[in-house]
Amino acid sequence: MDTPIPALTRDDLPPLAIEESSKGFLVPAAARYNLTVTIDFPWLPGDFITIKVAGTPGSGSYTSPRIPIGGFKRPFTTHIDTTLVAFNLGLTVIAFYTLYRGTEPSVESQPLPLYIPLINQLDLPLPVIKEASDEGEGRDLDVSELTEVTLRIRSWLLSRREQFFWLLLTGVKPDGDVWEAWYWQAPENVVGNGFSLGYYEQKVPAAPLQGLKNGSVLTLSFWAGLQNSPDQSDAQAFAHRNYIVRTAPVRAPRIMSVTGPQGLIADGGETPSSRVTVDGVGTDGAEVVLFDGQTRLDSVLVNAGTWQFSVTALTDGEHVFRAEYVDGGASNTWTIKVVFSQELRIKEAPDNVTLNPADAEVSLTAVLNVPDDADFVSATWAAEPGTPSAGSRTTALVPVSAMLMEIPLPVALVAYSMNKTAAISFTHVRGTSAPVTSTPWPLKVLPIPEALRIPPVIAEAKGTELDLKDVVAGATVQFLTWLGIATGQRLELKLTGFNASGTEHNLSIWTDSRNAVHRAWVTAGRYSTLIRSDYMLALGPGSTLSVLFAVYMDQVPGSVARIDFKAREYTIKDTR
């Protein structure tokens, strides 16, 4: 006689898990590419489930088709559409699954409530006018001699086709009245093929901006209808972009700031660095010459109303900068004082402020001006709190052999402190007296230079083209090594693309919480991983596939020591 199968209740079905959520929150930035659902309970052959996320009606909720879960191994993992995130910002959704077993009544699992917070403004792009300084990212916009300007917005978090968007420019007229103009708005402006390169831009006449008050603030306000509504009041507001608009040529160059590796240096201020950057404004196209006292340093052309000089090899003492046009017109002066007074420095960081990892690839050396009363000395490199202990080192005390001593440090320390600030100090001992430790000084460790970050490649690609006929068995992503590679460094690997209908088609392969460099990679100097064919073959011909790779150099998931490699992009074709 067959034993009857006991009926299940909700208590027997644990809640599903969504990988991108944490502690009851589903942060929109975490759900940029995927919503990964994992379900695990003792199912039987022939069981079916449906997955449901209950949010706002319509696109804010999701119900899957019936899934024959009885044919899968435990646990079961699948991906669901991320569209619902945009429709539930600031709200709570309830995720659960329903079990269907034979003729038994269906049973809902225990629920997983998730709060979806509003989007962090730091995760959203700002609109730009490309002709402004620093290719639109700077402060100054000189329109005095322009005929047109270029408005641009990059694709934003949760952007999709059919979303409307708006752009409003607001400024001040010469008489003090407010000027404003709508350049983009619904229903004319909607996400579509114009965003195929990852951004949308439009050239518009510069004349309206030339009618603004010289030196006034121009504000760019942008909204996106994440819920596909043409009503601007329902749209997501982005942070403002502000420019100082210049409508009249500058009669003489002007020094606006002097910056060292540690930040802005006030007029009359001091810096321990031997290199600084001098920024200023001037008439577009004019040639500006920079002087240090009576010494001519270099010349540069004014671009988009701004100019910049990088000054290196400054000596200890006072430096008075001024700028002049070649054909006359002198700027204000800016005085700084360079002070070299450190008893300890890192040989590979000549400016005493920053360390380029490329300069410490072979050696890392502490150089010590030994105190007169010292018999033994040691050097300490202390990484920031939260860095693994292997990222810090105090050398053994060594006998004093000269007034200027070099003490080697492990090169491996550099990787742990990339994008961070290490604290450098020394300790000296005299006879039986207690050790004396110097006040630590900060050394900013820069990231790996971009030119030395070789992004991974897809082996089956031909240059920048990838034919789907070559990946019917999957695609091979190949990696080399990078400066400072070490076992245990956390990794992220994502593929982003579009399917034939233009919908985002993304795949998260490695995450910093699960994946890390292993010894075989370091030893062999290369590594490869296979991407499943079903993902590759769903890419749309003519679309762009991007390979996104990042390394956490300090081996800590989510840390600031993340190094992003330049995206490797391929154009998809299909000759099958």
N, C-alpha and C positions, 0 to 999 in steps of 0.2 A: 504494500500500500504506500502511495506517495505521501511524503511528509509535506503538509501545507507550508507555504512561505509566509512567515509572519508579516503582517502589515507594518509599514513604517509610519512614524509620526514626525512632526517637525523637530522634535528633540533628537531624532536620529540623523538629521541632515544638518551638518555644521554650516555656518555661513561661507559663502564663496570668498575668495581673496582677490583683490585687484592690486597687482604688483606696483602700480604707479601711485598708490595711496599710502598714507602713513598716519597712524594714530588718529584715525577718523577724519582725516583731511584728504581731499583730492585737489592738489594745487594745479592750476591750469598749465603752468610751465612743464610740470612733470608728465602731463598727458598730451604733450605737443605732438607726439608721433603715434603712440599706441595706448590702448586700454587693454591690459593683459589680464584675463580672468583665469583663475585656477580653482578647480573644484575637486574635492576628494571625499568620497564616502564609499562604503562597500556595495557598489552597484552589482547588478546581475546581468547576464546576457539577456538581451531583449529590452533592457531599460532604455527609456528616452528621457531627455530633459529639455526644458526651455530656460533661457536666461533672460531676466528682465531687470531693467533699471528704471525705476519709477521716479520721474521728475516732472517738469512742466509738461502739459499735454502737447502732443504732436512731436516735433523734432527733439524736444527735451526729454523724451522717454525712448526706451529701446526694448524690443522683445525679439529674441532670436527665433528662427525656425526650430522645429523639433530636431534634436541632436541625438543620434543613436549611441549614447554614451556607453552602453553595454558592450560595444565592440572596441573600446579603447582601454589602454593600460592606465592604471592610477599613477599619479594624479592626472586629471584632464586639464589641458591648457588651451585657450583659444583667445582670439583678439576680437574686440567689438569696436564699432565706429566711435570716434572721438567727438563727433558732431554735438552730441548731447551736452558736452561740457559747456559750450558757449551759451546754451539756453538755460543754464542753471547757476550762473554766477551769483554768489551770495546766497545760495539756497542749499537745502539738504536733499539728497536723493537717497532712495532705498534700493539696494541691489539684492537680488535673491534668485534662486532657481526653483523650478518646479519639476518634480519627479513623476513620470508616468510609467507604471508597472502593470502590465497585463490589464486585467479588468478591475484592478483595485482603484479606488478613488485617487486622484492626483494629490500630491503632498507638496506644500511649499516648504523651502528650507528656512532656517533661521536667517533673519535679515542682516544686511551689512549697511548701516546708515553712514553716509559720507557727506561732509560739508564741503562745498566747492567755493572757496573764497574768491573775492574779486581779483582780477588780474593785477599783479604788481606792475606799476608804471615802468620799473626798470627792465621789465621783460618786453616792453613795447618800443618800437622804433619811433624816432621823431622825424617829422617832415623836414626836408632841407631845400635850400636854394643852392644849387651846385656852384654858382659863381661866387658865393661867399668864401671867406678865407678857409683854409684847410679843407677844400673841396666840399664846402657846405657845413662842416662840423665846427668851424671857428665862430668868432663873435662878430666880425666885421663884414658888411656887405656894401661894396662900393658900386653904385649903379650909375655914376656920373657920366660914364662914357660907353655904357652898354646899350644895345638895341633890343635885346631880349634876355630873359633869365629862364632857367630850367627848374621847374618844381619836381620834386621826387619824393616818393615814399616807398620804403622797403616792405616786403610782405611781412605781416604781423602774426603774432601768436594766434592760432585757431582761425587763420584766414582761409576762406573757401570761395569757390565760384558763387556768383549771384549775391555776394555781400555788397551793399551800397557803401559809399564813402564820401566824406565831405572835407573840404579845405577852405578855411577862412583866413584872410590876411587882414590884420588890423594895424594901423599906424597913426601918425600925427601929421596934420598939414602944417604949413608954415605959420598959419594964423592960430594954431593951437586946437583947431577942430579935429574931431576923430574922423579918420578915413578907414573904410573897410570895404572889402570886395570878396565875394564868393567865387572861387575858381573851380571847385569841384563840389557837386551835390547830387542827390538822388532826383530823378531816376536816371539821369544821364551817365553818372559815374558808378560803375559796378565792376566787381572783380571778374576778370575774364582773361582772354589771351594776352591782354596788355601787361599781365604780370608774369609772362612765361619766363622771363629772365630773373625773376625773384624781386622785381621792383616795378613801379609804374612811374613814368615821368612825362612831363608836358612842357614844351617851350611856350612862353607867353611874352608879350611886349613888356619892355622895361619902363616905358613912359609913365605908367601910373605910379610906379615907385619913385621915379625921378621927381615927382611932384610933392614928395614928402619933405618934412623938415629935416635939414641936414643934422646928423648926429642924434636923431631921435630913435626910438625903439620900434622895430617892426616885429610883430608877433604872428606866428603861424599856428593856427589851431586846427587840429585834425580829429575826425570821428570816423569810426567804422561800425557798420551795422552787423555785429556778430550774429544776430538772430535773423538776418536777411530782411529786416524791416526797412521800408523806405522812410520811416519816420525818424528824423534826427534825434528826437527826444528819447528814443529807445536805444540809441547808439552808444558805443563805448568811446568816451573821450580820452584822448591821448595827452601826454604832457606837452606843454607849449615849447616851440622853438623860438628863441628871441635873437634878433640881430640888431646891431647898431648900424643903421642905414646911412650911408654917406652919399649925398647927392651933389656935392661940389668938390672939385679937385683939391687935394691938400697942397698948400703953397710951399710948405717945407716939410721934410720928413720929421717924424717924431718918434722917439723911443718910448714905448709903452710899458715894457717890462724887461727884466733880466732874471733868468731862471737857472738855477743849478740843479744837480741831481736830487737835492733835498727839498726843492721847491723854490718859490719866489724869493728873490733877494731884494730887499728894500733899497732905495737910493740912499747910499751911505752905510749899507749893511755889510755883514761879513759872510764869508763862505769858506769851508775847508777844501773846496774843490778847485781843481786846476782847469776845469772846463765849464762854460756857461753858454746859454742861448740868449741872444738879444733879439727881441721882437719889436716891431714898430709899424707905423702906417705911413702912407705916402701916396703920391699920384700914380695911378696905374700906368705901368710901362716905363716909368722914370728909373734911372740908374742911381742907386744909393751906395755911397762909400762909407764904411765904418772905420772909425779911428779909435785907438787906445792911446789916450794922450795925444802925442804928435805922430804916433806910428800908424801908418795906413795898414789896415788888416786885409780888407777884401771889398769887393763890390757885388751887388746883386740887383736884379730888376724887381720892381714892385709888381706883385701879382694880385689881382682882385683887391687892391687897396692896402695890402700888407706886405711886409718884408721880414726876413729872418736871417740871422747869422749864427753859426755855431763857432764859438771861440774856444780854442784848445791851448794847452801848454802855457797857461797863465802862471806867472811867477809869484812868489810870496810878496805881498804888499798891496799898495793901492793901484787901482785901475780906473781911469776916467774914460767912459765911452761917449762918443758923439757920432752923429750921422750927418752926411751932407749929400745934396744932389751934385752930380757931376758939373752941372751948369749953374750952381749957386743955390743957396738956401740951406742954412745949418739948423740942426735939431737942438733940442735940449740936451744936457749932459746927464749921465747916470754913473755914479761913483760906487764902486764896491771895493772891499778889501779882502784879499786872499790870505788866509792864515793857515800855515802848516805848522802845527805844534804837537802832533801826536808822537808819543813815545813808541807806539806799536802800529804797524800797518801791514797790509797784505800786499806782497810784492806784485801779484797779478792784478791788483786794483790800483793803478797809479793815481787816480783822483781821490783816493781815500773815502769814496762815497758809494760807488757802485762796482760790482764785479760782473764782468761778462763771462759766462761759463766757458765760452770758446777760448778765453785766455787762461783758463785753469784746467784745460783738458789733460795736461801732462803733469802739472805740479801745482801745489797750493802751499804758499810759503809765508809764514809770519816773520816779519823783519822787526827786530827789537833794538831800540836805542837803550842799552843796558844802563840802569842806574849805577852810580859810582860805588855804592855800598853793597852791591849784590854779589853773592857767591854762586847761587843757583837760580835758574829762571825756567818758567814753563809758559806755554801759550794756551789760551782757551778759545774755542769756537763754540758758542752756545746758540742753538737753533731756537726758533720761536716756540712758546708753549703749544702743546698739542702735536709737536713733531716727534716721531719715534726717537728713542734714546740714541740710536745709531747715527742720528743727525747732529750730535754734539760730541765734542772731544776736548779733553784737557791732556796735553802732552806730559810726559814724565819730566820731572825736574832734571835739567842738564847743567853741568858746570859752566860757568862763564868763561869763555875763551877769547872774547874780543868785545870791544865797546859796541860794535854793530854786529848782531848775531842773526842768522837765519835759522828758523825752526820749521821743519817740514810738517805739514798737516795732511791727512788723507784727502785725496781728490774726491772721494765719494761723498764728503760732506756737502759739496756744492749742490748736488741734485736735491738733497733734502730741503734746502733753503731757497730754491728757485721761486721767484715771485714773493719772497719773504725777506725779512731783515734779520741777519745774524748779529749777535752781540760778541764783539772781539775784545779780549782782555789778556793781561799777563800777570803772572805772580812771580815775585822774587823773594829770595830768602838770604839772610845774612847771618852766618854762624848758627847759633842756637836760638836766634830770635824767631818770633812767630812770622809766618808767611804774610806778605803784604800783596794784596791784589788791586790792580788798577781799576779805575772806573771804566766799565765797558763802553765802547763806542759802536754805533750802528753801521753795518755794511749791508746795503741793499743788493741782493743777488738777482740779476736780471734773468729772464727766461732764455731758453735756447734761441739763438738768432734764427729768424724765420728761414734764412737761406740754408740752414743746416738741418731743417726739419723736412725729411723726405717723406711725403705722404704715401700711403699704401697704393698699390695698383691692382687692377683686375687683370689677371694673366691672359684671359681670352680676348681682351680688347685689342683693337688695332689703332694705336694712337689714341685719339679722343673719341673713337667710335666703338660701339659694342653691338655686335650682331647677335640677335637672340638664337640664331641657328648654332652658335658656338657655345651656348650655355644650357642646352637641353638636359645635360646631366648635372647642372649646377655651375657656379662660378667660383674661381679661386682668387681670393684676395691675398696678395703677397706683401710682406713687410720686410724692411731692413732694420737696422738698429738706429739709435739716435745718441747724441751726446749725453753721457751719464746714465745710459740704460743699466738697470739693475734688477735682479730677481725680486719679485714682490711689488713692483710698481703697478698700481691699479690702472685699468684700461677701460676705455669706452669706444665702441665701434657701432656706427649706425649707417644705414643706407636710406636715403630719401629720394623719392621719385614720384612719378604719376602713372596711373594706369591709362588704358586706351580712352576712357571717358573723361580724363582730365582730373580725376579725384586723386588726392594724395595717396601714395602707396609707399609706406615706410616700413622699415624693419630694424628693430633694436637687436643687435647681435651680442655685444659685450656690454656689461654695465660695471661701474666702478665697485659695486658691492660684491660682485661675484667673480670678476676676471682680473688676472694679474699676469705679469711677465714671469715665465718659468725659466729654470736654468738652461734648458736645451736651447731656448731662443737666444740667450746671451752667448752661449758657447758656439752655436752655429752661425750666429750673425745674421740670421734670417728666420722667417716663420711664415706659414700660410694657413689659411682656414677656408673651408668650403661653404658657400652660400647655397641654400637649397634651391632647386630648379623652379618650384612652383612660384616662389617670389619673383625670380628673374623673368620668367616667361609671362608674367602678368603686367610687365612694364609696357607702356604705350610707345609705339614707334614714333620717333620725332621728339620724344620727351627727354629730359635730362635726368640722369642718375648721378647722385652725389655720394661719395664715400667720405664719411665724417669720422675722424679718429682723434682721440685725445689720451694723454698719459698724465697720471698723477705722480709726479716725480718723488714726492715724499712718502709714497706708499699708503697715504691716508685717503680713503674715499671722500669725495666732495670737498677737498681742501683747495686753498688758493694756489697750490703748487701745480695746478692743472696746466698742461701745455697743449694747446690746440694746433693740430697740423692743418695746413691749407687743404681745403676740400678738393678732392680729385673728382672731376666731372666728366661724364661720358654722354654722348648723344646716342640714343637707342635707335637701332634699325632692325628690321625683320625681313630676311630674305628666305625664310623657310618655305 
